[in-house]
Amino acid sequence: MSRKVIIAGNWKMNKTASEGVELVNALKPLVADVCPDCCDVVVCPPFTTLSAVVEAARGSNIKVGAQNVHWAENGAFTGEISAAMLKESGVEYVIIGHSERRQYFGETDMTVNQRLKAALAAGLKPIVCVGELLADREGGNTEKVLATQLEGGLAGLSKDEMAQVVIAYEPVWAIGTGKTATPDVAELTHNFIRGTVRDMFGDVIADGLRIQYGGSMKAGNAAELVAQANIDGGLIGGAALKADSFSELIHNALKK
């Protein structure tokens, strides 16, 4: 089954509003030739940069996502942001459960599930992250960890809701380390993720699910990774912070 590629740049805690506008303005002409029916190009800036980037991207084929969302509609949650706030700002996508949120800020499968349901209720498109630590990989526990994250994070979703979700597989040992799972290893893991979703939601949802690879994808390996049957794009960190490297990665990924 042919699925539309999705390449999303996670800027993490980088780029002020003015820097974000500069990056998007540089990126727009470089990806103007990317067919929107073939690939979704997404940038995910910090909260304070979102509105400026939404405005800068307006009228282009670049979509904008946020890096997190709270599960409550409003209330005494200092430092958090609601799905309604993101929706009104013009955001289309939102990253949920990134490994850095799990590692540094106590994110759990239960809170991923709560945030996911809030995002879906507001009409946002969630990118739900799953992935194992190096110790899990070396101990032969990758599939157990991923199954637990998927079953907990996606619990209680309807098939219609699941159809709106993107999964990002990010082996934690390959994020920002320069290490990358080989295409064969990444494909095996993506296939396991799709199979788990198939068990939970059936063939139609599993076959349509887009699964990104999020472990140090670069321009040099994007084509080979996205050429795999179950890898439908990438969640990109450092390579998304410069227009030329992000554009090159996107174009190479589409050579699959």
Secondary structure, 3 states (H helix, E strand, C coil): CCCCEEEEEECCCCCCHHHHHHHHHHHHHHHCCCCCCCEEEEEECCHHHHHHHHHHHCCCCEEEEECCCCCCCCCCCCCCCCHHHHHHHCCCEEEECCHHHHHHHCCCHHHHHHHHHHHHHCCCEEEEEECCCHHHHHCCCHHHHHHHHHHHHCCCCCHHHHCCCEEEECCHHHCCCCCCCCHHHHHHHHHHHHHHHHHHHCHHHHHHCEEEECCCCCHHHHHHHHCCCCCCEEEECHHHCCHHHHHHHHHHHCCC
